[in-house]
């Protein structure tokens, strides 16, 4: 059975390659509220508008992957080709925080319009001004990108708090969407290198119980915070991107001219 699973995983990876890799990447638990003692699965997904392709587990693509529960940190592990990529146990009640950080991947922009559209969509500024300021070449050129993603899952009562887990670019929930039942918004802080990231676009994808998805975006304030509106029974994907010149500690390909870091967070709001 191993060979068919590996073939399926390779096909999925091939179909998802190319420009699609510039879309959101997130952790999607099969259930966001889990009974203690239950084993559950979560997908690594890549796509748009909270819909996408499941990515298989491959050690070579993982820089860091773990889950936190009640002060205990447990590494996430898998076999090559596993789909779902993550299988997790939930022994005790609390707020589980799942983290996953990828190794750097590379995309080649073969025309200017594709890069410019991406920069505009993610609220990163004027592509031509940014590109020309560094005297960079016309297409084709390369971008290196890294995903730093998180998911909040309620085990039993879901009591607990999110906190900064040391990722270079990270979204942190400043309240608990599962237990702060009277709140109509969730404050979320965006951090870059341990400091608040101000004036940065955060895309919010909200999925209703009928699976319809709406999208809007906010910009972080001076403290790097956005207030995410909440609706009972809805699932949420938050995503933010930073665009910067490539930095040597991550970038292995010397032909890369831009580097992006993608932070995402998923969670759900319990129904009434």
C-alpha positions in Angstrom: 0.0 0.0 0.0 3.0 2.3 0.4 3.7 2.7 -3.3 0.1 3.8 -4.2 0.1 6.3 -1.4 3.4 7.8 -2.5 2.2 8.0 -6.1 -0.9 9.8 -5.0 1.1 12.2 -2.9 3.5 12.9 -5.8 0.5 13.6 -8.1 -1.0 16.0 -5.5 2.3 17.8 -5.2 2.7 18.1 -8.9 -0.8 19.4 -9.5 -0.3 22.0 -6.7 3.1 23.2 -8.0 3.8 26.4 -10.0 1.7 29.6 -9.4 -0.7 27.9 -7.1 2.0 27.8 -4.5 1.6 31.5 -4.1 -1.8 31.0 -2.5 -2.6 30.5 1.1 -1.3 27.5 3.1 -2.9 26.4 6.3 -3.6 23.7 8.9 -7.2 22.4 8.6 -8.2 20.0 11.4 -11.0 17.6 10.4 -12.7 18.8 13.6 -11.9 22.0 15.7 -13.6 20.7 18.9 -12.3 17.3 20.1 -13.2 15.2 23.0 -10.3 14.3 25.4 -8.8 11.0 24.7 -9.6 11.1 21.0 -7.1 10.9 18.1 -7.9 13.3 15.2 -6.4 14.3 11.9 -5.5 17.6 10.3 -4.6 18.4 6.7 -1.9 20.8 5.4 -3.7 22.6 2.7 -2.8 25.0 -0.1 -5.3 27.0 -2.1 -7.6 30.0 -2.2 -10.7 31.2 -0.3 -10.4 28.4 2.4 -10.5 25.7 -0.3 -7.5 23.8 -1.5 -5.4 20.7 -2.1 -4.2 18.5 0.7 -0.4 18.3 1.0 1.3 15.0 2.0 3.8 14.7 4.8 7.5 14.7 3.7 10.3 15.2 6.2 12.3 17.2 3.6 9.6 19.9 3.5 9.3 20.4 7.3 11.5 22.8 9.2 9.5 22.6 12.4 6.2 20.9 13.3 4.7 20.4 16.8 1.7 20.8 19.0 1.4 22.5 22.4 -1.1 21.4 25.1 -1.1 22.5 28.7 2.6 23.3 28.7 3.6 20.1 26.9 5.3 20.3 23.5 5.0 17.2 21.3 6.7 17.0 17.9 4.5 16.2 14.9 5.7 13.2 12.9 4.6 11.3 9.9 5.5 8.8 7.2 6.4 9.9 3.7 3.3 10.4 1.7 0.8 10.6 4.6 -2.5 12.3 3.8 -3.8 13.6 6.1 -0.4 14.9 7.0 -1.0 15.2 10.7 -2.5 12.7 13.2 -2.7 14.0 16.7 -3.8 12.7 20.1 -5.7 14.8 22.6 -5.2 13.3 26.0 -6.4 16.1 28.3 -8.7 19.1 28.0 -7.2 22.4 27.0 -6.4 24.7 24.0 -4.1 22.8 21.6 -1.9 25.0 19.5 -0.6 23.2 16.3 2.5 24.7 14.6 4.0 23.9 11.2 6.9 25.6 9.5 8.0 24.6 6.0 11.4 24.7 4.4 11.8 27.4 1.8 10.4 26.7 -1.7 10.9 28.7 -4.9 8.5 30.1 -7.5 9.6 31.7 -10.8 7.6 34.7 -12.1 7.7 34.5 -15.9 5.7 37.7 -16.5 5.4 41.0 -14.7 1.6 41.0 -14.4 1.5 37.9 -12.2 4.0 39.3 -9.7 2.3 42.7 -9.7 -1.1 41.2 -9.1 0.2 39.2 -6.1 1.8 42.2 -4.5 -1.4 44.2 -4.9 -3.6 41.4 -3.7 -1.6 41.0 -0.5 -1.4 44.8 0.2 2.4 44.8 0.0 2.8 48.1 -1.9 3.5 49.1 -5.5 5.3 46.3 -7.2 7.1 48.4 -9.8 8.4 50.9 -7.2 9.6 48.1 -4.9 11.3 46.2 -7.8 12.9 49.2 -9.4 14.2 50.6 -6.1 16.4 47.5 -5.9 17.3 47.6 -9.6 16.0 44.1 -10.0 15.8 42.3 -13.4 12.7 41.9 -15.5 11.0 38.5 -15.6 11.8 35.7 -15.3 12.9 36.1 -11.7 12.6 33.9 -8.6 10.9 34.3 -5.2 11.6 32.1 -2.2 8.7 31.5 0.1 8.3 30.0 3.6 5.1 29.1 5.4 4.7 29.6 9.2 1.2 28.3 10.1 -0.8 27.7 13.3 -4.1 26.2 14.3 -6.1 26.4 17.5 -8.1 23.4 18.5 -10.4 23.0 21.6 -9.8 19.8 23.5 -12.8 19.3 25.8 -13.5 22.7 27.3 -10.7 24.3 25.3 -9.4 26.3 28.2 -6.1 28.0 27.8 -4.3 30.8 25.8 -2.3 31.1 22.7 1.1 32.8 22.9 4.1 33.6 20.7 5.8 30.3 19.8 9.0 31.8 18.4 8.2 31.7 14.7 9.8 34.5 12.7 6.5 35.7 11.4 3.5 34.7 13.5 -0.2 35.4 14.2 -1.1 35.2 17.9 -4.6 35.1 19.3 -4.9 37.4 22.3 -8.1 35.8 23.5 -9.6 32.3 23.3 -12.3 32.0 20.6 -13.7 28.8 22.3 -14.1 30.1 25.8 -14.6 33.8 25.5 -18.2 33.2 24.5 -19.6 36.7 24.8 -16.9 38.4 22.7 -18.0 39.5 19.2 -14.4 40.0 18.0 -11.1 38.2 18.5 -8.0 40.3 18.9 -5.1 38.9 17.0 -1.5 40.2 16.9 0.9 39.9 14.1 4.6 39.6 15.1 7.7 39.8 13.0 11.0 38.9 14.7 9.3 39.1 18.1 8.0 42.7 17.5 4.5 43.9 16.5 4.1 44.2 12.8 2.1 47.4 12.1 0.3 48.5 9.0 0.2 45.0 7.4 -2.8 43.4 5.6 -4.4 40.4 7.3 -6.8 38.5 5.0 -9.8 36.9 6.9 -11.6 34.0 5.3 -14.8 33.1 7.1 -16.5 29.8 6.4 -20.2 29.4 7.3 -21.8 26.0 8.3 -23.2 25.7 4.7 -19.5 25.9 3.5 -19.8 29.2 1.8 -16.7 31.4 2.4 -16.5 35.2 2.6 -13.3 37.2 2.5 -12.4 40.6 3.8 -9.1 42.1 5.0 -8.0 44.4 7.8 -4.7 46.2 8.5 -2.8 45.9 11.7 -2.7 48.9 14.0 0.4 50.4 15.6 0.5 47.4 18.0 0.2 44.9 15.2 -3.4 44.0 16.2 -6.5 43.4 14.2 -10.0 42.7 15.7 -11.5 39.8 13.8 -15.3 39.8 13.8 -16.8 36.5 15.0 -19.9 34.6 14.1 -21.1 31.5 16.0 -20.5 28.2 14.2 -18.1 29.7 11.6 -14.5 28.6 10.8 -11.7 31.1 10.2 -8.5 31.3 8.3 -6.3 34.3 8.8 -3.3 35.0 6.5 -0.6 37.6 6.3 2.4 38.0 4.0 5.7 39.9 4.3 7.8 40.7 1.2 11.5 41.4 1.7 14.9 41.1 0.1 16.3 37.5 0.4 18.2 36.8 3.6 21.1 34.3 3.6 20.1 32.2 6.6 17.0 30.9 4.7 17.9 31.3 1.1 19.9 28.6 -0.6 19.2 29.6 -4.2 21.4 32.7 -5.0 19.1 33.5 -8.0 16.2 34.4 -5.7 15.5 38.2 -5.7 12.5 38.3 -3.4 11.6 36.4 -0.3 8.1 36.1 1.3 7.1 34.8 4.7 3.5 33.6 5.0 1.8 33.4 8.4 -1.6 31.8 8.8 -3.9 30.8 11.6 -7.1 28.7 11.7 -9.7 28.3 14.4 -13.4 27.9 14.8 -16.1 29.8 16.8 -18.5 27.4 18.7 -22.1 27.6 17.6 -24.7 28.9 20.0 
